[in-house]
Amino acid sequence: MMAASGGQQWRESLADHVLFARLRDEAGNRRPSRPLIRNLLLTLDGDLCVWDGERGGLRCVNLKGLTGEEPELCRYQTLQCINAPLFEVHHVLVSPLQHHVALIGTKGVMVLEVPKRWGKSSEFQGGEKTVNCRTISVAERLFTSSTSLTLKHAAWYPCESLEPHLVMLTSDNSIRVYSLKDPLTPLKVLTLSEPEEENTALPKARSYTASLGETAVAFDFGPFVAVPKTVMGHSGKEVMAYPIYILYENGETFLLYINLTLNLGNLGKLLGPLPMHPAAEDNYGYDACAVLCLPCVPNILVIATESGMLYHCVVLEAEEDDEQTTEKSWDQRSDLIPSLYVFECVELELALKVVSVETEDSLESDFSCPIRLHKDPVCSVRYHCTHEAGVHSVGLAWTNKLQKFLASDEEDKDSLQELSAEQRCVVEHILCTKPLPCSQPSPIQGFWIVSDASLGTTMICITNTYECITRPLLTTIRPASPPLLCSQMDSGVKETPLRILAESQDSFEKHIRSILSRSAANPALLRASDKDTAPPPEECLQLLSRATQVFRDEYILKQDLAREEIQRRVKFLIGQKTKQLEDLNICREERKSLREMAERLADKYEDAKEKQEDIMSRMKKVLRSFHSQLPVLSDSERDMRKELQMMSDQLDNLGTAIKQVKMKMEYQQKQMKNEKTPRKSSITLSSFQRKCIQTFLKEEGEHIQAMVKQINDIRNHVTF
């Protein structure tokens, strides 16, 4: 509860921070320009950083400083660039080790080095208000020498053990890899164009290719995997590399493997296009704009189009016995390449579908815009979409069942189709910035997921007017937990009634969740900042009708159905409880009778036990008397007799020795009594001789004492 209250406090305090008020004032003083979707937000070890293009730096707010009793609403640090970028920054991207921040625009890339931290609160440079930071301009010569060249997509090389490398996709259909040690010369250049297109210098040819959608628009890295031997072209040792999934505007997806530590000829070869199953006439759209690889097993590709369609594709690795050939391979050779199985298609509601008051029909909108895809750092099967009309969150609830299906030996394709129809993904419309068709697009300027455990998993959005919106991610999609040891029971173990009851309660809970699951929702609406651009009352009424209809159909109606199911379940459980109480009374009476019977059986047992002991003693006496009257001795009795005879002989010998000892003792006593006065011995003994005699007498006495003890023991044994 304390963590939840702390998270609620900093979320409320962040919206009122002075940083966003100043950004709003500076944005209001600037001339209005065409709104573009940007991502100018990130976090660095608990600090929320926002890129300020006017000042040329990152403004950082310590989120943990907002959790106390007196939140610091007026304190922030500015990471000022020594050499600010001359181009407009559209995207900020932090490196895997969080030591560098890439400032990305369509006409260049600049890298900002994150300063060191120290002090009590671990602030940058000990808490200085403005910190000058070193910047590195990447590929500056490339963009200045070609005015028509633009940057389409950029990402950090995902390896954490190497020095930072930037991977950039440019408009000339090339992927370049730059190292920060040599930011002007590319380390690798991977060409994605056809050979006949590479030699041409006419810009019309490129524009013609772009009009056909045969240019790459985005890419994403997959997890570190082993490269198939068919790609390498040799049967040597296993080669590890990162797969790069490259999306073309016409919807085709290509693949290449990259490893900066290896320099092999076939490693950077372009493979594709990857076949998509089931095939579609329009190749699943011709306006693809973004691709995302979810780190699941198997990998799942998310392809987004500008019309709001999302395709969830499962990457299925090719086998050597499969007769797969590339329809369009740059080296005109047949390769075994993975294929994409389109598991499901999802259409996002970019602009809200309002209801006409007059005709009571939903008004369709042809609004389309580019979509950005963001991974979720907490849940690997969830991702987020930002666009000019708001934010959506998508969770894949079928990944666990898909993994079980692929791990099993089943080959029934119908079961896979039933799986896709049984449980679809969960789409949440979180924020809507274009609620009405007449509303102007208000693209998101910043999006980030705070994954700190002390702050709570929170989504942070910055709108076009620099308003900060925070939402806790309370979705039902969770990452798969490892199985417990107690859950791995033997197949022969029977289920207990308590386990059956627990499973039935779990199934009923899933049933209620399925009833309450919503296919549409009312997102948070962004209010208009200008009163002159306010929508007319008719469209506001349409929006209100749409919200009312959604509440009626998706909330109230489903809650009524869930209430009826719960009431039916309660009646059933009440009947079960009454029956169980009756059975409990019967069991109590049976327990009482069984207890009385147990007491009677205990008394009988004691009597039987005494009789058994008496009979056993009598049997022992009978057996003893029987054996004593046998005329023939047994082997054990013969051995016992021999042993007793030997003991008798030893006793005679010991008795004779004892008599001799006693006679010697009596003789010595008589001699002691006859000597009235001691005579002075004429023999003098030395101290050594005296000591030896004393030792000898002591040993003889101990020997005699031991013999006497042994004789007494033998006598007692013989007497017994």
Residue pairs with C-beta under 8 A, 6 or more apart in sequence:
3 454
3 456
4 456
6 67
6 454
6 455
6 456
7 67
7 455
7 456
7 458
7 472
9 66
9 67
9 71
10 63
10 64
10 66
10 67
10 71
10 455
11 458
11 470
11 472
13 66
13 71
13 73
14 48
14 61
14 63
14 66
14 460
14 468
14 470
15 467
15 468
15 469
15 470
16 73
17 61
17 66
17 73
17 76
17 468
18 73
18 74
18 76
19 50
19 59
19 61
19 76
20 462
20 466
20 467
20 468
23 50
23 52
23 59
23 466
24 465
24 466
24 467
26 52
26 54
27 465
27 466
30 54
35 388
35 440
35 441
35 442
35 443
35 464
36 90
36 443
37 369
37 370
37 372
37 386
37 387
37 388
37 443
37 444
38 89
38 90
38 91
38 443
38 444
38 445
38 446
39 90
39 91
39 92
39 372
39 374
39 386
39 444
39 445
39 446
39 447
40 50
40 51
40 89
40 90
40 91
40 92
40 445
40 446
40 462
41 48
41 49
41 50
41 51
41 92
41 445
41 446
41 447
41 448
41 460
41 462
42 49
42 92
42 93
42 94
42 101
42 448
43 49
43 63
43 94
43 448
43 450
44 60
44 94
44 98
44 101
44 114
45 98
45 117
45 122
46 62
46 63
46 64
46 452
46 455
47 60
47 61
47 62
47 63
47 77
47 124
48 60
48 61
48 63
48 448
48 450
48 460
49 58
49 59
49 60
49 61
49 79
49 92
49 101
50 58
50 59
50 60
50 61
50 446
50 462
51 57
51 58
51 59
51 89
51 92
51 103
52 58
52 59
52 78
53 88
53 89
55 78
55 80
56 80
56 81
56 84
56 85
57 78
57 79
57 80
57 81
57 84
57 130
57 133
58 78
58 79
58 92
58 101
58 112
59 76
59 77
59 78
59 79
60 76
60 77
60 78
60 79
60 124
61 75
61 76
62 72
62 75
62 76
62 121
62 123
63 450
63 452
63 455
64 454
64 455
65 71
65 72
65 75
65 121
66 72
66 73
67 454
67 455
77 123
77 124
77 127
77 128
77 129
77 130
77 131
78 129
78 130
78 131
79 112
79 114
79 115
79 124
79 131
79 133
80 130
80 131
80 132
80 133
81 103
81 110
81 112
81 133
81 135
82 132
82 133
82 134
82 135
83 110
83 135
83 137
84 135
85 103
85 105
85 108
85 110
85 135
85 137
86 108
87 105
87 106
87 107
87 108
87 143
88 105
88 106
88 107
89 103
89 104
89 105
90 104
90 105
90 106
91 102
91 104
91 105
91 154
92 101
92 102
92 103
92 104
93 101
93 102
93 104
93 154
93 155
93 156
94 100
94 101
94 102
95 101
95 102
95 156
95 164
96 156
96 158
96 159
96 160
96 164
97 160
97 164
98 114
99 113
99 114
99 164
100 111
100 112
100 113
100 114
100 164
100 180
101 111
101 112
101 114
102 109
102 110
102 111
102 112
102 138
102 154
102 156
102 166
103 109
103 110
103 111
103 112
103 135
104 151
104 154
105 151
106 150
106 151
107 143
107 150
107 151
108 137
108 138
108 139
108 140
108 143
108 151
109 137
109 138
109 139
109 151
109 154
109 166
109 168
110 135
110 136
110 137
110 138
111 135
111 136
111 138
111 164
111 166
111 180
111 183
112 133
112 134
112 135
113 133
113 134
113 135
113 136
114 124
114 133
115 124
115 125
115 131
115 133
116 124
116 125
117 123
117 124
117 125
118 125
118 126
119 126
119 127
121 127
124 131
125 131
136 180
136 183
137 183
138 166
138 168
138 178
138 180
138 183
139 168
139 176
139 178
139 183
139 184
139 186
140 183
140 184
141 184
142 149
142 170
142 176
143 149
143 151
148 171
148 203
149 170
149 171
149 172
150 170
150 171
151 168
151 169
151 170
151 171
152 169
152 170
152 171
152 216
152 217
152 218
153 168
153 169
153 217
153 218
153 219
154 166
154 167
154 168
154 169
155 166
155 167
155 219
155 220
155 221
156 164
156 165
156 166
156 167
157 164
157 165
157 166
157 167
157 177
157 221
157 242
157 260
158 221
158 224
158 242
159 165
159 224
159 242
159 260
162 260
162 261
163 179
163 180
163 181
164 179
164 180
165 177
165 178
165 179
165 180
165 187
165 260
166 177
166 178
166 180
167 175
167 176
167 177
167 219
167 244
168 175
168 176
168 177
168 178
169 175
169 216
169 218
169 219
169 246
170 176
171 206
171 215
172 193
172 206
173 191
173 192
173 193
173 197
173 209
173 215
173 216
174 189
174 190
174 191
174 192
174 193
175 189
175 190
175 192
175 216
175 219
175 244
175 246
176 186
176 188
176 189
176 190
177 186
177 187
177 188
177 189
177 190
177 258
177 260
178 185
178 186
178 187
179 187
187 260
188 258
188 260
188 268
190 256
190 258
190 268
190 270
191 198
192 216
192 246
192 254
192 270
193 209
194 330
195 330
197 205
197 206
197 209
200 206
206 215
209 215
210 249
212 250
213 248
213 249
213 250
213 251
213 286
213 288
214 248
214 249
214 250
215 248
215 249
216 246
216 247
216 248
216 249
216 254
217 247
217 248
217 249
217 288
217 289
217 290
218 246
218 247
218 288
218 289
218 290
218 291
219 244
219 245
219 246
219 247
219 291
220 244
220 245
220 291
220 292
220 293
221 242
221 243
221 244
221 245
221 293
222 242
222 243
222 244
222 245
222 293
222 295
222 299
222 315
223 242
223 293
223 295
223 299
224 240
224 241
224 242
225 240
225 241
225 242
225 243
226 238
226 239
226 240
227 238
227 239
227 240
227 241
227 257
227 267
228 317
228 318
228 336
229 235
230 318
230 320
230 335
230 336
231 257
231 266
231 269
231 271
231 335
231 336
232 239
232 264
232 266
232 267
233 266
239 259
239 262
239 264
239 267
240 259
241 257
241 258
241 259
241 262
241 267
242 257
242 258
242 259
243 255
243 256
243 257
243 293
244 255
244 256
244 257
244 258
245 253
245 254
245 255
245 291
245 293
245 301
246 253
246 254
246 255
246 256
246 270
246 272
246 291
247 253
247 288
247 290
247 291
247 303
248 254
248 273
248 288
249 286
249 287
249 288
249 289
250 283
250 286
250 288
251 282
251 283
251 284
251 285
251 286
251 288
251 303
251 305
252 272
252 273
252 274
252 283
253 272
253 273
253 274
253 276
253 291
253 301
253 303
253 313
253 340
254 270
254 271
254 272
254 273
254 274
255 270
255 271
255 272
255 274
255 337
255 338
256 268
256 269
256 270
256 271
257 267
257 268
258 267
258 268
259 267
269 330
269 331
270 329
270 330
271 326
271 329
271 335
271 337
272 326
272 328
272 329
272 337
273 326
273 327
273 328
274 337
274 338
274 339
274 340
275 324
275 327
275 337
275 339
275 340
276 283
276 284
276 313
276 339
276 340
276 341
276 342
277 339
277 340
277 341
277 342
278 342
280 342
284 303
284 305
284 309
284 311
284 342
284 345
285 305
285 307
285 309
287 305
287 306
287 307
287 368
288 303
288 304
288 305
289 304
289 305
289 306
289 370
289 371
290 303
290 304
290 370
290 371
290 372
290 373
291 301
291 302
291 303
291 304
291 373
292 301
292 302
292 304
292 373
292 374
292 375
292 383
293 299
293 300
293 301
293 302
294 300
294 301
294 302
294 375
294 380
294 381
294 383
294 396
295 380
296 380
296 381
296 399
296 403
297 403
298 314
298 315
298 316
298 317
298 406
299 314
299 315
300 312
300 313
300 314
300 315
300 343
300 381
300 396
300 399
301 311
301 312
301 313
301 314
301 315
301 340
302 310
302 311
302 312
302 313
302 373
302 383
302 394
303 310
303 311
303 313
304 310
304 311
304 371
304 373
304 385
305 371
306 368
306 369
306 370
306 371
307 368
308 347
308 348
308 349
308 350
308 368
308 371
309 345
309 346
309 347
309 348
310 345
310 346
310 347
310 348
310 385
310 394
311 342
311 344
311 345
311 346
312 342
312 343
312 344
312 345
312 346
312 396
312 425
313 340
313 341
313 342
313 343
314 340
314 341
314 343
314 402
315 338
315 339
315 340
316 338
316 339
316 340
316 341
317 338
318 324
318 336
318 337
318 338
318 339
319 336
320 336
322 336
324 334
324 336
324 337
324 339
325 334
325 335
326 333
326 334
326 335
326 337
329 335
343 398
343 402
343 420
344 420
344 424
344 425
346 394
346 424
346 425
346 427
348 371
348 385
348 387
348 392
348 427
349 429
349 520
350 365
350 367
350 368
350 369
350 387
350 388
350 389
350 390
350 434
351 365
351 367
351 389
351 434
351 435
351 436
351 437
352 432
352 434
352 435
352 436
352 543
352 546
353 362
353 363
353 364
353 365
353 546
354 362
354 363
354 436
354 437
354 539
354 542
354 543
354 545
354 546
355 361
355 362
355 363
355 542
355 545
355 546
355 549
356 362
356 363
356 542
357 538
357 541
357 542
357 545
363 437
363 542
365 437
367 389
367 434
367 437
369 387
369 388
369 389
369 441
369 443
370 387
370 388
371 385
371 386
371 387
372 385
372 386
372 387
372 447
373 383
373 384
373 385
374 383
374 384
374 385
374 386
374 447
374 449
375 383
376 382
376 383
376 384
376 449
376 473
377 449
377 451
378 449
378 451
378 457
378 473
378 479
379 395
379 477
379 478
379 479
380 479
381 395
381 396
381 397
381 399
381 477
381 479
381 480
382 393
382 394
382 395
382 396
382 475
382 477
383 393
383 394
384 391
384 392
384 393
384 394
384 447
384 449
384 459
385 391
385 392
385 393
385 394
386 443
386 444
386 447
386 461
387 443
387 444
388 433
388 434
388 441
388 442
388 443
388 444
389 432
389 433
389 434
389 441
390 429
390 430
390 431
390 432
390 433
390 434
390 444
390 523
390 526
391 430
391 431
391 444
391 447
391 459
391 461
391 523
392 427
392 428
392 429
392 430
393 427
393 428
393 430
393 459
393 473
393 475
394 425
394 426
394 427
394 428
395 425
395 426
395 428
395 475
395 476
395 477
396 425
396 477
397 423
397 424
397 425
397 426
397 476
397 477
398 419
398 420
398 422
398 423
398 424
398 425
399 480
400 480
401 419
401 423
402 419
405 415
405 416
405 419
426 475
426 476
426 477
426 517
428 475
428 521
429 520
429 521
429 522
429 523
430 459
430 471
430 523
430 524
431 444
431 461
431 469
431 471
431 523
431 524
431 526
432 523
432 524
432 525
432 526
433 439
433 441
433 442
433 443
433 444
433 463
433 464
433 526
434 440
434 441
434 442
435 525
435 526
435 543
436 535
436 539
436 540
436 542
436 543
437 539
438 535
438 536
438 539
439 528
439 535
440 533
442 463
442 464
442 465
442 526
443 464
444 461
444 462
444 463
444 464
445 462
445 463
445 464
445 466
446 460
446 461
446 462
447 459
447 460
447 461
447 462
448 459
448 460
449 457
449 458
449 459
449 460
449 473
450 456
450 457
450 458
450 459
450 460
451 457
456 472
457 472
457 473
458 470
458 471
458 472
458 473
459 470
459 471
459 472
459 473
460 468
460 469
460 470
461 468
461 469
461 470
461 471
462 468
462 469
463 469
463 526
465 529
467 526
469 524
471 524
476 513
495 503
508 569
511 565
512 562
512 565
512 566
515 558
515 561
515 562
515 565
516 558
516 559
516 562
518 554
518 555
518 558
519 554
520 550
520 553
520 554
521 550
521 554
522 547
522 550
522 551
528 534
528 535
535 543
633 641
644 718
647 714
647 717
647 718
648 718
650 714
651 711
651 714
651 715
651 718
654 707
654 710
654 711
654 714
655 711
657 707
658 707
658 708
658 711
661 704
685 693
